[in-house]
Amino acid sequence: MFSSLEKLDSDVVIIGNGAACQMVEICTVRIKMFDGVARDLTDVRYVPHIKKNIISVGVVGSKGLKVTLEDGNSQG
């Protein structure tokens, strides 16, 4: 899932409660989309203290990708 790992020395990210968490690596992550196509997310930060995967819609959009959010419960 991870490729092109690059160690980071002193970068931090500030999370919702104001705490500073150490970023330890920057990498590329390959994810498989619902349509079966694999996409690479670049410049992904690995922050061990954050236990959930977080994708910034703004950052993804700034890289030229289209983000579509749908209600998974809708009947269509």
C-alpha positions as CSV (number, residue, x, y, z in Angstrom):
1,M,0.0,0.0,0.0
2,F,2.8,2.4,0.8
3,S,5.6,3.3,-1.6
4,S,8.4,5.8,-2.0
5,L,8.8,6.3,1.8
6,E,10.8,9.3,2.9
7,K,11.7,9.8,6.5
8,L,10.8,13.2,8.1
9,D,12.8,14.6,11.0
10,S,10.8,17.3,12.7
11,D,7.5,18.0,10.9
12,V,4.4,18.1,13.0
13,V,0.7,18.4,12.3
14,I,-1.8,20.1,14.6
15,I,-4.9,18.0,15.2
16,G,-8.5,19.1,16.2
17,N,-7.8,19.3,19.9
18,G,-4.8,21.5,19.4
19,A,-2.2,18.8,20.0
20,A,0.9,18.6,17.9
21,C,1.6,15.2,16.5
22,Q,4.9,14.1,14.9
23,M,4.8,13.2,11.2
24,V,7.4,10.5,10.6
25,E,7.2,9.7,6.9
26,I,5.9,11.1,3.6
27,C,4.9,8.5,1.0
28,T,2.7,7.5,-1.9
29,V,-0.3,5.4,-1.1
30,R,-2.1,3.3,-3.8
31,I,-5.9,2.9,-3.2
32,K,-8.4,0.9,-5.2
33,M,-11.5,2.8,-6.1
34,F,-15.0,1.4,-6.2
35,D,-14.8,1.2,-10.0
36,G,-11.7,-1.1,-9.6
37,V,-9.2,1.5,-10.8
38,A,-6.1,2.0,-8.7
39,R,-5.1,5.5,-7.9
40,D,-2.0,6.9,-6.2
41,L,-2.2,9.5,-3.5
42,T,1.1,11.4,-3.3
43,D,2.7,13.4,-0.5
44,V,0.8,11.4,2.1
45,R,1.9,12.1,5.7
46,Y,2.2,9.1,8.1
47,V,1.3,10.3,11.6
48,P,1.4,7.3,14.0
49,H,-0.7,9.0,16.7
50,I,-3.7,9.5,14.3
51,K,-5.4,6.1,14.3
52,K,-7.9,6.8,11.4
53,N,-7.1,7.4,7.8
54,I,-7.9,11.1,6.9
55,I,-8.1,12.4,3.3
56,S,-8.2,16.1,2.8
57,V,-10.7,16.9,0.1
58,G,-9.1,20.3,-0.5
59,V,-5.6,18.8,-1.0
60,V,-6.9,16.0,-3.3
61,G,-8.7,18.7,-5.3
62,S,-5.6,20.8,-5.5
63,K,-3.8,17.9,-7.2
64,G,-6.3,17.9,-10.0
65,L,-8.5,15.0,-8.9
66,K,-12.3,15.2,-8.8
67,V,-13.9,14.3,-5.5
68,T,-17.5,13.0,-5.5
69,L,-19.4,12.3,-2.3
70,E,-22.6,10.3,-2.4
71,D,-25.1,9.1,0.2
72,G,-24.4,5.3,0.4
73,N,-28.0,4.8,1.5
74,S,-29.6,6.4,-1.5
75,Q,-31.7,4.3,-3.9
76,G,-30.8,5.1,-7.4
